[in-house]
Amino acid sequence: MTDASGDRSLTWNVAGLLADGVGTARTYDVRDVTLALPEDLELAAPIEGQVRLSRTNRGILVDARLATSLAGECARCLRPLTTPIDIELEEEYLPSIDLTSGRALDTEAEPEALRLTDHHELDLEPSVRDAISLAEPIAPLDRPDCPGLCVVCGLPLDEGEHDHPDDEIDPRLEALKAFRPAE
């Protein structure tokens, strides 16, 4: 089953899917989703993609293929840039409440397992937020051969002239000016 309307959130009620047989799947288009990120990250585009939810013998298997981009700046020249981010998630979410009795399930056996909410909702937002944070490049560049900034004037090296006069050298260090290290 495919939801063609496109979801604007990353939360789905999966009670119906939990009641279906093992192997049943539903696919959702994700469009125009935004979410709050840590202070140092900012989305440059909404999250788009597709999420497939499949019933397993234990819970719900999520297979998500999402894309977005982050706003930032080049690590060398400080120009603004956008970095495309592709997110691929494959996670199993287990129920926290028994669907038929409504009683809480024992979660101590698998404390690290991802869980559905008490209302049988699958909230993908924390996993997507973590995936975006992990996909953020350490030192993004606006292009691979970015020359960076001039150490004298601070302007990008590929803009304007950078024929700066040499600073006056302390006379005691003048002899070091001609020094060239051996290869």
Secondary structure, DSSP 8 states (H G I E B T S, - for coil): -EEEEEESSSEEE-HHHHHS-TT-EEEEEEEEE-----TT-EEEEEEEEEEEEEE-SSSEEEEEEEEEEEEEE-TTT--EEEEEEEEEEEEEEE-SB-TTT--B---TTSTTSEE--TTSEEE-HHHHHHHHHHHS-SS--SSTT---B-TTT-SBTTSS----------GGGGGGGG-----
